[in-house]
Amino acid sequence: MTPGAPQRLSPAQLKELEAAHRLLQQGLAGEARAMVQRVISDAPLSGEAWQLLAMCRADVGDATGAEAAFLHALEQAPDHPGILFNFGTWLCRQRRPQEAAARFREATVAQTGFVGAWIKLGMMMLELQDFAQSASAFQRAVELQPDA
Protein backbone atom coordinates (compact mmCIF):
# COMPACT_ATOMS: atom_id res chain seq x y z
CA MET A 1 0.00 0.00 0.00
CA THR A 2 1.26 3.48 -0.85
CA PRO A 3 1.70 5.69 2.22
CA GLY A 4 -1.08 8.26 2.37
CA ALA A 5 -3.20 6.40 -0.20
CA PRO A 6 -6.66 5.27 0.89
CA GLN A 7 -6.98 1.54 1.44
CA ARG A 8 -8.85 -0.27 -1.29
CA LEU A 9 -11.55 -2.63 -0.18
CA SER A 10 -12.10 -6.12 -1.51
CA PRO A 11 -15.36 -6.88 -3.31
CA ALA A 12 -16.55 -8.74 -0.19
CA GLN A 13 -15.76 -5.76 2.02
CA LEU A 14 -17.55 -3.42 -0.36
CA LYS A 15 -20.61 -5.67 -0.27
CA GLU A 16 -20.51 -5.66 3.53
CA LEU A 17 -20.38 -1.85 3.60
CA GLU A 18 -23.27 -1.68 1.13
CA ALA A 19 -25.29 -4.03 3.33
CA ALA A 20 -24.41 -1.96 6.39
CA HIS A 21 -25.51 1.20 4.59
CA ARG A 22 -28.86 -0.39 3.77
CA LEU A 23 -29.29 -1.34 7.43
CA LEU A 24 -28.49 2.22 8.45
CA GLN A 25 -31.10 3.54 6.03
CA GLN A 26 -33.63 1.16 7.62
CA GLY A 27 -32.89 2.64 11.04
CA LEU A 28 -30.78 -0.29 12.21
CA ALA A 29 -27.66 1.65 13.15
CA GLY A 30 -26.48 -0.85 15.76
CA GLU A 31 -26.47 -3.74 13.32
CA ALA A 32 -24.89 -1.56 10.65
CA ARG A 33 -22.20 -0.43 13.06
CA ALA A 34 -21.22 -4.01 13.88
CA MET A 35 -20.76 -4.78 10.18
CA VAL A 36 -18.75 -1.64 9.59
CA GLN A 37 -16.49 -2.36 12.54
CA ARG A 38 -15.72 -5.80 11.06
CA VAL A 39 -14.64 -4.13 7.84
CA ILE A 40 -12.55 -1.58 9.73
CA SER A 41 -10.80 -4.33 11.68
CA ASP A 42 -9.71 -5.84 8.33
CA ALA A 43 -9.19 -2.54 6.49
CA PRO A 44 -8.31 0.13 9.07
CA LEU A 45 -7.20 2.65 6.45
CA SER A 46 -10.49 2.76 4.56
CA GLY A 47 -11.91 6.27 4.57
CA GLU A 48 -15.24 4.97 3.29
CA ALA A 49 -15.57 2.51 6.17
CA TRP A 50 -14.73 5.18 8.76
CA GLN A 51 -17.24 7.52 7.16
CA LEU A 52 -19.98 4.91 7.44
CA LEU A 53 -19.01 4.30 11.06
CA ALA A 54 -19.37 8.05 11.64
CA MET A 55 -22.83 7.97 10.12
CA CYS A 56 -23.81 5.01 12.34
CA ARG A 57 -22.54 6.80 15.43
CA ALA A 58 -24.38 9.97 14.43
CA ASP A 59 -27.59 8.01 13.95
CA VAL A 60 -27.52 6.76 17.55
CA GLY A 61 -26.71 10.21 18.94
CA ASP A 62 -23.01 9.65 19.62
CA ALA A 63 -21.80 13.08 18.50
CA THR A 64 -18.30 12.68 19.93
CA GLY A 65 -17.85 9.30 18.29
CA ALA A 66 -19.29 10.52 15.00
CA GLU A 67 -16.94 13.47 14.83
CA ALA A 68 -13.94 11.31 15.72
CA ALA A 69 -14.86 8.81 13.00
CA PHE A 70 -15.36 11.56 10.39
CA LEU A 71 -11.96 13.00 11.27
CA HIS A 72 -10.39 9.56 11.04
CA ALA A 73 -12.06 9.07 7.64
CA LEU A 74 -10.52 12.33 6.46
CA GLU A 75 -7.11 11.25 7.73
CA GLN A 76 -7.40 8.27 5.39
CA ALA A 77 -8.92 10.18 2.46
CA PRO A 78 -8.43 13.94 2.99
CA ASP A 79 -9.69 14.97 -0.45
CA HIS A 80 -12.67 12.62 -0.70
CA PRO A 81 -15.57 14.88 -1.74
CA GLY A 82 -18.23 12.53 -0.38
CA ILE A 83 -16.66 12.33 3.06
CA LEU A 84 -16.19 16.11 3.14
CA PHE A 85 -19.81 16.62 2.08
CA ASN A 86 -21.25 14.17 4.61
CA PHE A 87 -19.11 15.61 7.39
CA GLY A 88 -20.33 19.09 6.41
CA THR A 89 -23.93 17.89 6.46
CA TRP A 90 -23.41 16.42 9.93
CA LEU A 91 -21.80 19.68 11.10
CA CYS A 92 -24.91 21.54 9.84
CA ARG A 93 -27.07 19.33 12.02
CA GLN A 94 -24.75 20.08 14.94
CA ARG A 95 -25.37 23.81 14.34
CA ARG A 96 -21.77 24.49 13.42
CA PRO A 97 -22.25 26.47 10.20
CA GLN A 98 -18.72 27.88 9.90
CA GLU A 99 -17.15 24.44 10.11
CA ALA A 100 -19.78 23.02 7.79
CA ALA A 101 -19.10 25.75 5.23
CA ALA A 102 -15.38 24.95 5.39
CA ARG A 103 -16.06 21.26 4.65
CA PHE A 104 -18.43 22.09 1.78
CA ARG A 105 -15.82 24.46 0.37
CA GLU A 106 -13.21 21.69 0.58
CA ALA A 107 -15.61 19.35 -1.23
CA THR A 108 -15.98 21.89 -4.07
CA VAL A 109 -12.21 22.11 -4.36
CA ALA A 110 -11.87 18.32 -4.38
CA GLN A 111 -14.59 17.99 -7.03
CA THR A 112 -15.32 21.30 -8.74
CA GLY A 113 -18.46 19.94 -10.40
CA PHE A 114 -20.10 18.78 -7.14
CA VAL A 115 -23.38 20.68 -7.46
CA GLY A 116 -24.74 19.53 -4.10
CA ALA A 117 -21.67 20.84 -2.29
CA TRP A 118 -21.99 24.21 -4.03
CA ILE A 119 -25.65 24.43 -2.99
CA LYS A 120 -24.89 23.48 0.63
CA LEU A 121 -22.01 25.98 0.66
CA GLY A 122 -24.41 28.66 -0.56
CA MET A 123 -26.89 27.75 2.16
CA MET A 124 -24.24 27.90 4.87
CA MET A 125 -22.91 31.22 3.64
CA LEU A 126 -26.47 32.55 3.61
CA GLU A 127 -26.90 31.40 7.22
CA LEU A 128 -23.62 33.11 8.10
CA GLN A 129 -24.93 36.25 6.35
CA ASP A 130 -22.07 36.30 3.86
CA PHE A 131 -24.35 37.17 0.98
CA ALA A 132 -21.62 37.68 -1.62
CA GLN A 133 -20.14 34.22 -0.99
CA SER A 134 -23.62 32.72 -0.87
CA ALA A 135 -24.55 34.25 -4.22
CA SER A 136 -21.25 33.12 -5.71
CA ALA A 137 -21.78 29.53 -4.57
CA PHE A 138 -25.37 29.44 -5.83
CA GLN A 139 -24.26 30.95 -9.14
CA ARG A 140 -21.66 28.21 -9.54
CA ALA A 141 -24.31 25.56 -8.83
CA VAL A 142 -26.58 27.07 -11.50
CA GLU A 143 -23.72 27.18 -14.00
CA LEU A 144 -23.03 23.51 -13.38
CA GLN A 145 -26.69 22.48 -13.37
CA PRO A 146 -28.95 25.16 -14.85
CA ASP A 147 -32.12 23.52 -13.55
CA ALA A 148 -30.78 23.65 -9.97
Sequence and secondary structure as in RCSB ss.txt:
>XXXX:A:sequence
MTPGAPQRLSPAQLKELEAAHRLLQQGLAGEARAMVQRVISDAPLSGEAWQLLAMCRADVGDATGAEAAFLHALE
QAPDHPGILFNFGTWLCRQRRPQEAAARFREATVAQTGFVGAWIKLGMMMLELQDFAQSASAFQRAVELQPDA
>XXXX:A:secstr
  TTS     HHHHHHHHHHHHHHHTT HHHHHHHHHHHHHH TT HHHHHHHHHHHHHTT HHHHHHHHHHHHH
H TT HHHHHHHHHHHHHTT HHHHHHHHHHHHHHSTT HHHHHHHHHHHHHTT HHHHHHHHHHHHHH TT 
